[in-house]
Amino acid sequence: MSRGVEGPQWSQAEGPPGKSEGSAQGRSSGPGGQPPNLAIKWLRAAGVALLAIAAAFLAASILIAILGINPIRAFGAFIQGSLGTRNGIAETLVRATPLALAGLGVAVAFRAGVWNIGAEGQIFLGALGATLVGLYLPPLPRPVHLLLVGLGGFAGGALWGGIAGFLKARFQANEIIVTIMMNYLGILLVGFLVTGPMKDASGLAPQPQTVPLIASALLPKLIPATRAHIGTLFAIAAAGVVWFMMKRTSLGYELRSSGANPDAARHVGIDVKRAVVVAMLISGGLAGLAGANEVSGVQHYLTQDISSGYGYLSIAVALFGGLEPLGILFSSLFFGAVLVGSEAMQRGLSVPIYLVYIIEGLVIISMLLRQLARRRSTV
C-alpha cells in the first residue's frame, strides 16, 4: 500500500533530530510518568554544545599552529573582531539575523518531515519580493512600508518554498532534489533581473544592482553608526512566534505529528499532504524574511549576491540549535561570530578564510556525534 508523502522518517524512539516526538501523540513525560525537568534538559544540551564548540576550536588551533601562527594570538583576534568592539558586535548581529530567520524556517520544515535544502533560493526570492515593494510603491509611513516590505519578502520565499512543497505532496517529488535545483533557479532569476530589467542605469554602481530602496522602506539602525538594524529584534520575535505555533497550536501539532510518524498522523485524521505544503510555505516565508532583512537593513538595494551562503549555513544553524527556536537564536549568534571572527583573523594574522569552513564542519560533526549519543541513550 502506498505511503503517500515521504519525508525524513524518524523512528518512534527518537523522533526528528533534536526532539523525540514518538507517535502522533508525542512523548510528554519523563521516567515514571513525570514531566521532564526542562532546566536539566537545557543545561545538558548547553553543556554538550559547549563541548562540541571546544572540540572544534581545539582542532582549529592545531591547524593554525601547523601554519606557523600562534593560536592564542589568532583566537585573540577572533574574539576581538567578533565580540570585542561595538562594531564587531554589530557585525555579528548582522550575520546572525538572516541565519536565525532562515534557520527557523529550516526547523519548521524538518519538524514536519520535509528536507528543505532550498533556503538559499528562498532568501533570494524574499529579497526580490522586498525589493519590488521597496522600490515601486510610493513613499508611505515607515511602519506601514516596512510591514509591506516584510510581507513582500515572506511572500517571495513562501512562493518558492510552496512550489517544492506542492510538488512533493502532489507528485511525491524528492524535495531534496527539487529545493536544490530551485536554489539555482532563484539565484539565476535574481541575477538576470539585476543585470537587466531592474539594473541601476546610472552606471555609478561598482556591481550590477538595483537603484536604492526609498527611505521609508529601510530598517532603522539598532546600534548607531554601524550596520546593525532592528531586523535582529524581528528575528527574536519570529523565534517566539515559531515556538508558540509549534508548541501551542493545532497547526504545530499537525506539523510535528506528520514529521514524527506520517502513518500514525494519517490514522488520526491529519492531512499529511496539506502539512507538507503548509510547512514549506512557512519555511520558505521565514527564509524570505531573511532576504528582506538583507535588502532593507543591510544593502539597501538588490544585488546578484545578496546572500553570502546564509541559506546553506542555516541548515547547520538549525541542527546545531536542536531545531528549537531558542537554540537556533544562540546557534545563529555563534555562527555569526565565527564568520566575523574568522575574517578578523584573516585581516590581522593572514589566517586563511577557509578556516571558517573547517570550524563549521567540525561543529557539525560534533553535533552529529551528539545526536548519535542521544539515540543510543534512548535504546
N, C-alpha and C positions, 0 to 999 in steps of 0.2 A: 504493500500500500504506500502511496506517495506520502512523503513527509512534508510536502509543500515548501515553505520558505526555509532555507537552511542558512544558518549563520554560525558564529562561533559557538560550539557546543560545549558548555561547561557541565561537568559531572554533577550529580546531585550532592556529592560530598563536598565539593569545593566551590561551585558557583563561578561567576566571572572573576577575572583577576582582581584582587583587592577586596573581595567581599564574597561571603558564602550566602547564596540565595536558596540553595536546596531546591525544593519543589516550588510550584507556583505560590504556595503559602509562605515560603521562606522559613528561615530558622531564626526565631526571635529570642531564644532563651539559651542560657549557658548551662554548665553542668548542674544537674539536679533540678533542672527546670527553672533556675533563677536567671534573671536578666544579666547579661554580661556587664562587667564593670567597665564603662566606657573610658574612664580615666586611665585604667591599667592598659586597656587596648591601645589608646592613643600613645601612651608612654612607651609601650613596647614597639609600636610602629615607628615612632620617632627615633628610638634607640637603634633599631635596625637600619633606618635610613641614614643616620649619622655614621654608623659603621660602614655602610656602603660608600658614603662620600669620603670617609677617611681612607678606605682601601683604594679608592680611585685616585685620590691625591697622593697617596704614598707611592703608587705605581708611577704616577706622572712625575713625581720628584726624582725617581730613579732615572727616568728618561731624560729629564732636564740635566741631571748630573752627568749622564753619558755625553751630552752635548758640550760639557765643559763649563756649564753655568751653575753658579751657586743656587741651589734650590731655595734656600732661605731668602735670598735677595729676590728671586723670581716670584715667590709667593707673597713676599712683602709688597712688591709692585702690583701683584694681582689684587690684594686686599685694598691697597691704597687707591688703585684705579677704579675699583668697583664699589667700595663702601667707605673709603677714607676721606672723600671730599663731597661737598654738596653737589657738584656736577657729576661725580661718579655715582652717587646715589640716584640722581635724576636719570642718568643713562640706564642704570639697572632697572629702574621702574619703566622706562620707555621700552626696553626689551621685554620685560616681564609681562606687560599688559597684553600684547597680542598673543603671547604664549598662553596666558591664563584663559583668555576668551576662547581661543581655538582648542586648548586642552579640555575645557569644559564641554565643548561640542563633541570632541572625540570620546569623552567619558560617557556622554548620553548615548551615543551610538553603540559603544562597546557594551554598556549595560543592557541594551536592547538586543544584543546578539548580532550586531552588524559591524563588520570591519570597515569603518570609514577611513580610508587611506587618502582621501581627497581633500583634506583641509587646506592644502596649499592652493588648489584651484578655487576653492570656495572663498578663500581670502581675497584672491584676485577679483572674483565676481562681486564680492561685497564691496571692495574698493571701487569698482566700476559703478555699482549702483549708488554708492555715496557720492561719487564724483558727479554723476548726472544730476542728482538733487542739488548738490552744492554749486554747480555751475549754471544750470539752466532755469532754476526758479528765481523769481525776483527777490530782492532783499526782503527779509522777514525779521520779526523779533527773534533775537538769538535763541531763546529756549525753543521756540516753535521750529526754527530752521534746523537746530541740532537734533531735535526729535525726528524730523523728517529725514535728515541725513542718516541717523541710526536705523530708521525703518528701511531706507533705501539699501543700506549695507546688509541688513538682516535679510531683506527680500532677495537680493542678489545671491547671497550664499545659500539661502534656503532653496532657491530655484535650482542651483547646481547640485546641491545635495539631494533634493527631492527627485531629480531625474534618475539618479543612481538608485534611490530607494524604490521608485516605481518599477524600474527595470528588474530589480531583484524580486519584488513582490509579484509582479505580473508574469515575468518570463523566467524566473529563477536564474537570472544572470548573476555571475560571480561578481560581488560588489568590490572585491579587491581589484580585479582587472578593470572594471568599469571606472572606479574612482581614480585609479592611477592614470588611466587614459584621459579622464576628464581634467586632471591636473594640467596636462599638456594643452588640452583644448582651451582651458581658461586662460593660461599664461599666454598662449599664442593669440587668442582673441584680443586680450588687452594690449599686447604688443602691436597688433595690427591697428587698433584704434588710435593709440598714442603716437604712432608713426605715420598715420594717415588722416582719417576724418577728424579726429579730436586733437591733432597736434597743434601746439602753440606756433602760430605762423610768424611770430616776431623775429625768429632766428637768433634770439639772445640766449636761449636756454642751452646749457652745455650738453644736454642729452635730450632725446625725444621725450616730451611730456606735454600735458595739457596746460592751459593757462591756469593760474592760481584760482582756488575757490574764493567766492566772495566772502567778505569779512564775517558776516553773520553765520556762516557755515563752519567756522573754525572753533575748535575746542579751546576754552581758556586755559591758561597755564596753571599748573598745580604748584610748581616751585618757580618763582620769578627768575628771569634771566637764564633759564635752562629749557630743554626740550620737553621736560615732564609736563603732562597735561592731565586734566580731570578725567580722562578716559580710564585712568587707573581706578578711580572711585567707582566708575561704571562696571569695571571688571569685578570688583569686590561685590557690588550689588548683584551682578549676574550670578556669582557663585551662590549667594543667598537664595536667589530665585530658583536656581537649578536644584539646590539642596531641598527646598520646600516642595518643588514639583515632584522630585523623585521619591521623597520620603513621606509626604503628607497628602498626596492627591491620588485619585484613582488612575489618572493617566500614568503617573510614575509607577504605580503598582503594575499596570499592564505592561509597561516597557520592561521593567525588571523581571517580571514573570516570563515574558516572551523570550528574554535573553537567557534566563536560568534554565528553563525547560519548556521549549515550544510545544511539545506534545501535551504536557500537563496543562499549559495555558489554554490550548485549544479545547481541552476536555472541560474546563470550567467556563467556556464561552468567550474567551478573549480572541479577538480578531488579530491573529499574529501578522498577517499581511498589512493590515492597517497600522499596526505598531511599528513595523519596519519603515513604512513611508513617513509616519509622523516623527519617528526618531531621526531619520535622515534630514527631514525639514528643519527640525530644531538644531541638530548638529551642524548642518550647513549654515543655518542662520547665525549661530554663535561665532562660527569661523568668519562669516561675512562681517560681523560686528568688529572683529579684529582688523579686517581690511578697512572698514570705515574709520576706525581709530587711527590707522596709519595715514590715511588721506587727510582727515580733518584735524588730527592732533599733531602730527609729526612733519609730513612732507608738504601738506597744503596744496598738492596737485597730484595727479596720477602719472606714474611712470611705468615703464615696462618691467621694472624690477622692484615693485612696491613692497614685496615681501622678501626678506632675506632668509628664506627657508623656514619661516616660522611654522608653516603648516606641517612640515615633516617633523620638526623638532617637537611640535605639540603632542605627538603620539608618545614620545618618551616622557614628556611632562605629565601627561595623563596617567601613564602607567606607573611612573615613579611616585605620583601622588595617590596611588591606590584607587584611582577612579573616584575619589571622594573630593567634593568641591573645596573643602578647607585644605586638604592635602595638595590639591592642584595649585592653590594660591601660593603655598610655601614652595612647591616644586618649581613654579614659574619664576619665583624670586631667585631661587638657586641657579637655575639655568640662565636667567638674565645676568646674574652676577658672573657666571662662568664666561659668557660671551664678552662682557665688558672687561672683566679682569684679564682674559687672555689677550685681548687687544692691547691692554696696558703693558703686559709682559713683552709683547712683540715690539712695541714702541720703545720701551725703556731698556730691554736687555736682548733684543733680537731673538726672542724665543719664537720658533715657528708657530704661526697661527693654527697650523694643523693640530697642535696640541689640544685645542679646544675639542676637536672631534674625538681625540683619544680619550679625554676625560669624560665626554658624554657617553662614549661607547663603554667605558669601564663602569660608569654608574649604572647603565642599563644592564650590563652583565651582572653586576651585584644585585640589582633589583630582581632579575630573573632567578638568581640563586636564592633570594629571599622567598620568592613565590614557591620554588621547589621545596624549600624547607617547610613552609607553611602547609603545603599539600601533604607532605609526609607526616606532619604532626596531626593531620585530620584522619589519617588512615587507621 
